[in-house]
């Protein structure tokens, strides 16, 4: 499972010309699943996201989690995070999980984050063509891959 986490002042996702979800201060999280991902990856990554200290404390030091600042979270599925670009110029998505594997993992991630943050996360629509807008705060952008836990 791969994720790009961006600390944002605001973010939104539009589908078919309509705003689907919007957040203020918080995190925009893009997530891509691969065929080898499991519920263990979901649990590890959801705990990591919820505890990630990327928000400023009173001294301006990134020392607070999303829960501590009562931030919002927008979770967007993005299979292109598993693009293989080693050969040629056209990315290959051979490692990206097929929808029948990825969708249940995405839904489990939503459930896990809802539980850990004690409030509902906002989401895109799995497999939809989405337009995402954001104002990155910092900028702060973090990449996490569950296959590189150590």
Secondary structure, 3 states (H helix, E strand, C coil): CEEEEEEEEEEEEEECCEEEEEECCEEEEEEECECCCCHHHHHHHHHHHHHCCCEECCCCCEEECCCCCCCEEEEEECHHHHCECCCCCCCECCCECCHHHHHHHHHHHHHHHHHHHCCCCEECCCCCCEEEEEEEEEEEEEEEEHHHCC
